Amino acid sequence: MCACSDGELAAPTNDINTTVALALLTSVAYFYAGLAYFGKYIQPTPILLPINILEDFTKPLSLSFRLFGNILADELVVVVLVSLVPLVVPIPVIAKNKKPRNIK
């Protein structure tokens, strides 16, 4: 958890730089583990070689944006719910304390 300026805690993956670093680290480990499998780039046909290489370079970007978007959406939902609490909580209290008027 990272401390924000107001003293609250934020998720470390709320920063796009952290998610890009994690995705690049995952891709490097993926390339390192699969060095012996160069044949996968030309399957099912050698014409797909550029597309398969492009896929390996776009995967980290896709992973980082997906993780960043998920965490950001989670924090936005929490902020919206917390901001709605002061509006919704007083309604039952007001309804309970409201006295019926005597109509004459």
C-alpha positions, 0 to 999 in steps of 0.5 A: 500500500502507498500513502496518499497526501491525505493520509489514506492508503492507495493500491500500488498498482494504481500507478500506470508505471507499476503495472507496466513494470509488472507486465514487462517483468512477466514478459521477460520471464515468459521469453526466458522460459520459452527460448527453446520454442522458436518454432511457435513463431512460424506455426501454422504458416511462416506468413504469420511470423510478423503477427506472432512477433507483434503479439509478443510485444503488445501483450505487456501493454495490454496486460498493464492497461488491463490491470491499471483499469481494473484497479482504477475502476475499483477505487472509483467505485469505492469513492462513489459509494463512500460519497453516497453514504452521507446522502443515504444514511440520514433518510431512515433517521429523518423518517424515524424522527419525523413526528406526524402533524396534527391537522385541525 
